[in-house]
Amino acid sequence: MKTVIFDLDGTLADTSADLIAAANACFRRLGEGDLLDPDRDALTAFHGGRAMLRLGFSRLGRADEAEVDRHYPILLAAYEDGIDRETRLYPGAAEAVEALRAGGYRTGICTNKPERLAEILMTRLGVRDLFASLVGADTLPVRKPDPAPYRLSVERAGGRVGASLLVGDTDTDRRTARAAGVPSVLVTFGPAGHGVTDFAPEATIDRFSDLCATVERLIA
């Protein structure tokens, strides 16, 4: 089966505000106030919780990996508590996935968000049943850009890696696709904008309404 695998954060949904809020909750516990800005630091948010903590602590002159590790579980708890306060699917995302499924494609998710949190979020957003698989950062001992999670997401969706592609928004997604030997489609409506062209994906899309035609061109 032909299969399309999606990244989650910055691709299917704009999760940055809730991610930043969770990181800022950690800094407020330390009496430091909100160190991260929802707009200015959105791209860092899509690189994960530890990246946000590193950025905040670096602004305090305290770039200590042990401190990042100590506060990471606190961040995850704060994020779960407010996981869908501001998060929304990007316009046309659900419709594009439904159109792919109607066209005979299998669909799945491969994310560097912890699997449990990804399951909670997609369920809360009402679209979990659109995806036959969901592989998170902790499903396997490795995470993207290692190709193993991607391959597992394709297999769990009932597809074949050789007839699949990855839709994402970062260089991590591009490198994952390259490692798996499949095409990548990067979206330009995430925080990186048209800067994703620097990663040399096989294609970019400016809106989800362009996805089906792009997929059909790349998966012959």
C-alpha positions as CSV (number, residue, x, y, z in Angstrom):
1,M,0.0,0.0,0.0
2,K,1.1,3.5,-0.8
3,T,1.6,5.4,2.5
4,V,2.0,9.0,3.6
5,I,3.5,9.6,7.1
6,F,3.2,12.9,8.8
7,D,5.2,14.7,11.4
8,L,3.0,16.2,14.1
9,D,4.3,19.5,15.6
10,G,4.6,22.2,13.0
11,T,3.2,20.0,10.3
12,L,-0.3,18.8,11.2
13,A,-0.8,21.1,14.1
14,D,0.6,24.4,15.5
15,T,1.5,23.3,19.0
16,S,4.1,26.0,19.7
17,A,2.1,28.2,22.1
18,D,1.2,25.3,24.4
19,L,4.8,24.0,24.2
20,I,6.2,27.4,25.1
21,A,3.7,27.7,27.9
22,A,4.9,24.4,29.4
23,A,8.5,25.5,29.3
24,N,7.7,28.9,30.9
25,A,5.9,27.1,33.7
26,C,9.2,25.5,34.6
27,F,11.0,28.8,34.6
28,R,8.3,30.4,36.7
29,R,8.7,27.6,39.3
30,L,12.3,28.8,39.6
31,G,11.2,32.4,40.0
32,E,12.5,33.5,36.7
33,G,9.3,34.4,34.9
34,D,8.6,33.7,31.3
35,L,11.9,33.3,29.5
36,L,10.5,32.2,26.1
37,D,8.4,34.1,23.7
38,P,5.5,32.2,21.9
39,D,6.3,34.0,18.6
40,R,10.0,34.5,18.6
41,D,10.8,31.1,20.0
42,A,8.2,29.0,18.1
43,L,10.8,27.2,15.9
44,T,12.7,26.1,19.1
45,A,9.5,24.7,20.5
46,F,9.2,22.4,17.5
47,H,12.6,20.9,18.3
48,G,11.3,19.6,21.6
49,G,11.1,20.2,25.3
50,R,14.8,19.8,26.0
51,A,15.6,22.4,23.3
52,M,13.2,24.9,24.9
53,L,14.8,24.3,28.4
54,R,18.3,24.7,27.0
55,L,17.3,28.0,25.4
56,G,15.7,29.3,28.5
57,F,18.6,28.3,30.7
58,S,21.1,29.7,28.3
59,R,19.4,33.1,28.7
60,L,20.1,32.8,32.4
61,G,23.7,31.9,31.7
62,R,23.0,28.4,33.1
63,A,23.4,26.0,30.1
64,D,23.6,22.9,32.3
65,E,22.4,19.6,30.7
66,A,21.8,18.1,34.2
67,E,19.4,20.9,35.0
68,V,17.7,20.4,31.7
69,D,17.2,16.7,32.5
70,R,15.9,17.5,36.0
71,H,13.2,19.9,34.6
72,Y,12.2,17.9,31.6
73,P,9.6,15.7,33.5
74,I,8.2,18.9,35.0
75,L,7.8,20.4,31.5
76,L,6.1,17.2,30.3
77,A,3.6,17.3,33.2
78,A,2.8,21.0,32.5
79,Y,2.4,20.3,28.8
80,E,0.0,17.4,29.4
81,D,-2.1,19.7,31.6
82,G,-2.5,22.3,28.9
83,I,-1.9,20.2,25.8
84,D,-4.8,21.6,23.7
85,R,-5.4,25.1,25.2
86,E,-4.1,26.9,22.1
87,T,-3.1,24.0,19.8
88,R,-5.0,23.8,16.5
89,L,-4.7,21.8,13.3
90,Y,-3.4,23.8,10.4
91,P,-6.1,24.8,7.9
92,G,-7.0,21.9,5.6
93,A,-4.9,19.3,7.5
94,A,-7.8,16.9,8.3
95,E,-9.3,17.4,4.9
96,A,-6.1,16.5,3.2
97,V,-5.6,13.3,5.2
98,E,-9.2,12.3,4.5
99,A,-8.6,12.9,0.8
100,L,-5.5,10.7,0.8
101,R,-7.4,7.9,2.6
102,A,-10.2,8.2,0.1
103,G,-7.6,7.9,-2.7
104,G,-6.4,4.6,-1.3
105,Y,-3.4,5.8,0.7
106,R,-2.5,4.6,4.2
107,T,-1.7,7.4,6.6
108,G,0.3,7.5,9.8
109,I,2.3,9.8,12.2
110,C,6.0,9.7,13.1
111,T,6.8,12.3,15.7
112,N,9.5,13.2,18.2
113,K,6.8,14.0,20.8
114,P,6.5,11.3,23.4
115,E,4.0,8.7,22.1
116,R,1.5,9.0,25.0
117,L,1.3,12.8,24.7
118,A,0.9,12.5,20.9
119,E,-2.0,10.0,21.4
120,I,-3.6,12.4,23.9
121,L,-3.3,15.4,21.6
122,M,-4.6,13.7,18.4
123,T,-7.5,12.3,20.4
124,R,-8.3,15.7,21.9
125,L,-8.2,17.2,18.4
126,G,-10.6,14.6,17.2
127,V,-8.4,13.2,14.4
128,R,-6.7,10.2,15.9
129,D,-8.8,7.8,13.8
130,L,-7.5,9.3,10.6
131,F,-4.1,7.7,11.1
132,A,-3.4,3.9,11.1
133,S,-0.2,4.3,13.1
134,L,1.4,6.7,15.5
135,V,5.1,6.3,16.5
136,G,6.6,8.7,19.0
137,A,9.9,9.7,20.3
138,D,9.9,6.9,22.9
139,T,8.2,4.1,20.9
140,L,11.7,2.8,20.0
141,P,15.1,3.3,21.6
142,V,15.9,5.7,18.8
143,R,14.0,8.7,17.3
144,K,14.1,10.8,14.2
145,P,16.3,11.4,12.2
146,D,17.1,7.7,12.7
147,P,14.9,6.0,10.0
148,A,13.7,3.2,12.3
149,P,10.7,5.1,13.7
150,Y,9.7,6.1,10.2
151,R,9.9,2.6,8.9
152,L,7.8,1.3,11.9
153,S,5.1,3.9,11.3
154,V,4.8,2.8,7.7
155,E,4.7,-0.9,8.6
156,R,2.1,-0.3,11.4
157,A,0.0,1.6,8.8
158,G,0.1,-1.5,6.6
159,G,2.3,0.1,4.0
160,R,5.6,-0.5,2.3
161,V,8.5,1.8,2.9
162,G,9.4,1.8,-0.8
163,A,6.0,3.3,-1.7
164,S,5.9,6.0,1.0
165,L,6.9,9.5,1.8
166,L,7.2,11.8,4.8
167,V,5.5,15.1,5.3
168,G,7.3,17.4,7.7
169,D,8.6,20.9,8.5
170,T,12.2,20.6,9.7
171,D,15.6,19.4,8.6
172,T,15.1,16.5,11.0
173,D,12.2,15.3,8.8
174,R,14.3,15.8,5.7
175,R,17.2,13.8,7.1
176,T,14.8,11.1,8.3
177,A,13.4,10.7,4.8
178,R,16.8,10.7,3.3
179,A,18.0,8.0,5.7
180,A,14.9,5.9,4.9
181,G,15.4,6.4,1.2
182,V,12.0,8.0,0.6
183,P,10.9,11.5,-0.6
184,S,10.1,14.3,1.7
185,V,7.5,17.1,1.4
186,L,8.1,20.0,3.7
187,V,5.4,22.5,4.6
188,T,6.2,26.3,4.3
189,F,3.5,27.4,6.8
190,G,5.4,26.3,9.9
191,P,7.8,28.5,11.8
192,A,10.7,28.0,9.3
193,G,8.5,29.3,6.5
194,H,10.1,29.1,3.0
195,G,13.4,28.5,4.7
196,V,12.6,24.8,4.5
197,T,13.8,25.0,0.9
198,D,17.3,25.2,2.2
199,F,17.0,21.5,3.3
200,A,16.5,20.4,-0.3
201,P,13.3,18.4,0.0
202,E,11.8,16.7,-3.0
203,A,8.8,19.1,-2.7
204,T,7.3,21.9,-0.6
205,I,3.7,22.9,-0.1
206,D,2.3,26.2,0.9
207,R,-1.2,24.8,1.8
208,F,-2.6,21.4,2.5
209,S,-4.9,21.6,-0.5
210,D,-1.7,21.1,-2.6
211,L,-0.7,17.9,-0.8
212,C,-2.7,15.2,-2.8
213,A,-1.3,16.3,-6.2
214,T,2.2,16.5,-4.7
215,V,2.0,13.0,-3.2
216,E,0.6,11.5,-6.5
217,R,3.6,13.0,-8.3
218,L,6.2,11.7,-5.9
219,I,4.8,8.2,-5.2
220,A,4.5,6.7,-8.7
